[in-house]
Every structure is written in C-alpha cells, then in structure tokens.
Amino acid sequence: YPFQYWFYDSKGGVIGFTSLSEISGKCLGFNAILNDFNYWNLYRYMVHTTAELARNLGYDYLNLQGSEDAGQHQSKKRFRAQIELQKKHLAYRYSE
C-alpha cells in the first residue's frame, strides 16, 4: 500500500508530492518524488521530512531508489547513504 504525501506553499498551493511504499519492515522506499523547482531546496526538505516520517513510523531506512542519470545520482549522494546497491534493470518486450 503506498503512502502519499503532499507539500504545500503558504497559500495552500501544491509544490511537492511523494509516494512511498514499504520495502520491508525496516525500509520505506520512494516510488516518486516530484517538486516545484522554483522553491529553493524543496527537494532536500522533502527528503529530510520524509526520512523523519519514516523514522517516526518505525523504519530504520529510507530508500531513495535508483537514478536515471549521473547528475541525479550525484545529487542523491549528498545525503550520505549508509548503503549503496548496484541497480539491475529488467526490460521486457511486449509480444502478442
């Protein structure tokens, strides 16, 4: 079951969204994190807020998931992960 959290500006406008799901009893993971880039450091705030939420729910870890490119990976490394897993991608071809 996914957890969904919305982030709002002072006027009530949506500026961010996260979707999370339990990976295990010890780890909560991001499915999606979307933010308005016009708000400086919103992404960092969302990750830290979600990490605090995960801890308060009893999880030991928050998984930031994979990175689509080197820039995104470098950005995520700034959070100083305790564990880094090499991601394996599986691609399936649709056939009738």
Number of C-alpha atoms within 10 A of each C-alpha: 6 13 13 14 13 15 16 11 10 6 6 8 10 13 16 19 16 19 15 21 16 18 13 10 10 14 16 26 21 21 17 13 17 15 17 14 11 8 11 9 11 17 16 14 11 20 18 14 12 19 20 14 14 20 16 10 11 13 17 13 19 23 18 20 15 17 13 8 8 9 10 11 14 11 11 17 12 9 12 8 12 6 7 11 7 6 9 7 7 5 6 6 5 5 4 3
